[in-house]
Amino acid sequence: NFFPLPKAVFNVDLCAEEIALYAYLMHIEDRKSFTCIAKYSTIGKALKMSNNTVAKYLKSLNSKGFISMYQTIVQGKSGRVQNGCMRIRIEPLQPLTDKQKEREEAKFYKGIAKARVQKNIENHDKKHG
């Protein structure tokens, strides 16, 4: 068995742990709904991470727009309602990669503008030195 992992994952600002977590979520997702339901402990066991580490990187992926997270609620036999597993939706990568390209272009053009200003200052100093 295999699953698709978009190449774009390696072209955006993710650390190794985030890429591993994203890949695992892609592995367990329902391909029709783009969602998966998982416990921190299950993810942690698969990736050799603690529950806190899983939570940290899920939160990071969520804040960067790669996933959306929703807490499920379950009702026990006694009727008591409690938190269930996390429902995680994997978001489309195209808007994220577009934003990354925009940031890189802005950084590039800012660097060019800065170099021009520096060159103008140097030329001015040479003339009026």
N, C-alpha and C positions, 0 to 999 in steps of 0.2 A: 504493500500500500504506500501511497505517497499523497502529498497535498501541495497545492501551489503556494509559493511564497514570492510575492512581488519583489523584483529587483530594486524597486524604489525604496524599500526599507533600508537599504544600505547607503542610500544617497541623502538621507535626511539625518537630522541631529539626534541620533539614538545611541545610547551606550550598549555594550555587549549584553548586559542583563535585560535591558528593554527589548533588544532584538530577540533574545532567547524566549522571553515571555510572550512577545507578539507572535513568534513562530508557534509556540505551544498553543496559544489561543486559536490561531489559524488551523492548527491540527485538529482541535476538538470542536470547532464551530460547526453549526448546522449550515450547510451551503445555501439553503433556500432562504433562511431568515437572517443570515450573517450574525447569528447570536450563539452563545454557548453559556451553559450554566456550570459553575465550578465553585468549589470550596478553596479557600486559601491553602488548606492543608494538602489537598489533592495536587494543586499546582506546585506547591513547595516540594512535595515528594518527587514529582516528575522532574523538577529542575534543580533539585538539591539546594533549595532556598528555605529560609525560615518563613513563618507566616508573616512576620513583620516586614521582611524583605519583599515578599510577594506584594503585600499591601502597598509598600513604598513605590514599587515600580508600576503597579496597576494605577496608582494615583498619578504618577508621572505620565504614563501613556494617556490617561484620561485628560489631564490638563493640557497635553500637547495636541489633543484632538484625534488620536489614533483609535480610541475606544470610547464608548459610553458605558457607564456602570449603573445598574439598578439593583437595589436590595430586594430579594424576594421575601415573602412572609409565609410562614407555614402555621397551621393550626394542629396542635398535638391531640392525642386521643382524649386528654382531659379537657380539651376545649381552649387551652391556653395558647395564645398567639405569640410566636417568637420569630426572630430573624432566621431566614433560610440562607440559601446559597446566593452568590452574586450572579445576576444575569448580565452578561457582557456582550455588547454589540460592537462588532468591528466596523469602523467607519471607512468609507472609500478613501483611498490614498491620493487620488489625483488632486483634490483641493490642497492637500498638505504639501505635496511636492511642488505645486505651483507657488505656494507661499514661500517655500524654501528657495526656489529660484528667484523670486522677487527680492528676498532678503540678500541673497548673494549678489544680484545685480546692483542693488542699492549700495552695498558695501564696496563693490568694484568701482562704481561711479563716484562714490565719496572719496575713494583713494585717488582717483584721477584728478578730481577737483582739488584735493589737498596738495597733490604734486604740482599742479599748475600754480596754485597760490604760492607755494614754496619757491618755485622757479621765478615767479614775478617778483617776489621779495629779494631773491638773490640778484636778479637783473637790476632792480632798483638800487640795491646797495652798491653794485659795481659802478653804475652811472653816477650816483650821488655820494658814494663812499666816503 
